[in-house]
């Protein structure tokens, strides 16, 4: 549209801020299991813990696998490829997959817990994407990863169907979303991209953190989380929900909090995201002065302390400092982590 017929001017800007889909009926929806991530990792009612391996570029496949092992052995449930980790000369995808799966299986044997690593199968063509997914399945990996915006929605839906048919989980990274949603006057709002992803298929989706570095105020992020997880979302304009949305039988997607978070954020994250979520600490794990395993252990102790306090009726976000300080008395790893990030 143009503003005036009498003179030429720039097109009016437009941003899609909301959408509403028809109620999803069983016959129209492929089977997906929302709690599959949690049931495959832990029977304890708590958020899952993850970590994006850093540096994201430059490690050899063997050193990358070593970092994965240290994090999983230290107490994390998942580790993750970053969106830029694909198949570069210094670390080809097949080598990375093999070393990472070896590391994962070793951590599983030593801890007795279920573990996984998000293997990025995003590729230039669908054929190459499925080739990588098939190899991940062949070596026993429980979960793969896809950049749903750079890969495209059609490719994502096909991969989601493949995962359901092959008993694998699908972690969704939102790389490139800021190109679409960052401008407040133009593009597509992330709440719409969230709804589109839920319709397309996936088990996890990055959601922002509220307390970390990624953009997203508290109410807006809570609105995105509702769109990911709930069967029925009531109109709530304070959270940016402009319409009632009935997802019917369509399962939800686990929100993933990731980006600039560390142990001091744990009380707020547990309060905001609840149990049906994944909390991913990249630098907040790998930046620990004692190494990757110590960083993972610190996060695990902090998480379990916050969950235990919450289950006792304590206001975790309000009493967070006291909860963490008490837990650190029996965890030197947590004590050092708290000292490291106290000013951040």
Beta strands, then each sheet from edge to edge (+ up, - down):
strand 1: 15-16
strand 2: 48-50
strand 3: 78-80
strand 4: 116-120
strand 5: 143-147
strand 6: 169-173
strand 7: 187-188
strand 8: 204-206
strand 9: 232-233
strand 10: 245-246
strand 11: 254-258
strand 12: 277-280
sheet 1: 1+ 7+
sheet 2: 2+ 12+ 11+ 8+ 6+ 5+ 4+ 3+
sheet 3: 9+ 10-
end
